[in-house]
């Protein structure tokens, strides 16, 4: 039994396409925007947790601050 070999047509040469300047600026802006958004959200969550922990510790220690009902 003979096995025939199938020759595939040659692949066309690969063409490198570079994005335009406008598209590069848009893509960079989107990347920077996402980075700022995620960083800001993480910073807000971190500050929120810090405030909650600080309030819990100061309340537990009884040093929450000035008592507004105290008379001078």
C-alpha positions as CSV (number, residue, x, y, z in Angstrom):
1,X,0.0,0.0,0.0
2,X,1.5,3.3,-1.1
3,X,1.2,6.4,1.1
4,X,0.9,9.6,-0.8
5,X,2.4,12.7,0.6
6,X,0.2,15.8,0.5
7,X,2.1,19.0,-0.2
8,X,0.5,22.1,1.4
9,X,0.6,25.4,-0.4
10,X,3.3,27.7,1.0
11,X,2.2,30.1,3.7
12,X,2.1,33.8,2.8
13,X,4.8,35.9,4.4
14,X,3.8,37.3,7.8
15,X,3.1,41.0,7.7
16,X,3.7,43.0,10.9
17,X,1.1,45.6,11.4
18,X,1.9,48.4,13.9
19,X,-1.0,50.4,15.5
20,X,-1.4,54.0,14.7
21,X,-0.3,56.8,17.0
22,X,-3.9,57.6,17.9
23,X,-4.7,53.9,18.8
24,X,-1.6,53.7,20.9
25,X,-2.6,56.8,22.9
26,X,-6.1,55.4,23.4
27,X,-4.8,52.0,24.5
28,X,-2.3,53.6,26.9
29,X,-5.0,55.9,28.3
30,X,-7.2,52.9,29.0
31,X,-4.4,51.1,30.7
32,X,-3.5,54.1,32.9
33,X,-7.2,54.6,33.7
34,X,-7.7,51.0,34.8
35,X,-4.5,51.2,36.9
36,X,-5.6,54.4,38.7
37,X,-9.1,52.9,39.3
38,X,-7.9,49.7,40.8
39,X,-5.2,51.5,42.9
40,X,-7.7,54.0,44.2
41,X,-10.2,51.3,45.1
42,X,-7.5,49.3,46.9
43,X,-6.3,52.4,48.7
44,X,-9.9,53.2,49.8
45,X,-10.5,49.7,51.1
46,X,-7.1,49.8,52.9
47,X,-7.9,53.2,54.6
48,X,-11.4,51.9,55.5
49,X,-10.1,48.8,57.2
50,X,-7.5,51.0,59.0
51,X,-10.2,53.3,60.4
52,X,-12.3,50.4,61.5
53,X,-9.4,48.7,63.2
54,X,-8.3,52.0,64.9
55,X,-11.8,52.6,66.2
56,X,-12.1,49.1,67.5
57,X,-8.8,49.3,69.3
58,X,-9.4,52.8,70.8
59,X,-12.9,51.8,71.9
60,X,-11.6,48.6,73.5
61,X,-8.9,50.6,75.3
62,X,-11.3,53.3,76.4
63,X,-9.3,56.1,74.8
64,X,-11.8,57.2,72.1
65,X,-11.1,60.9,72.8
66,X,-12.7,64.0,74.2
67,X,-16.0,63.4,76.0
68,X,-18.4,66.1,74.6
69,X,-20.7,65.9,77.7
70,X,-17.9,66.9,80.0
71,X,-18.1,70.4,81.5
72,X,-15.1,72.6,81.7
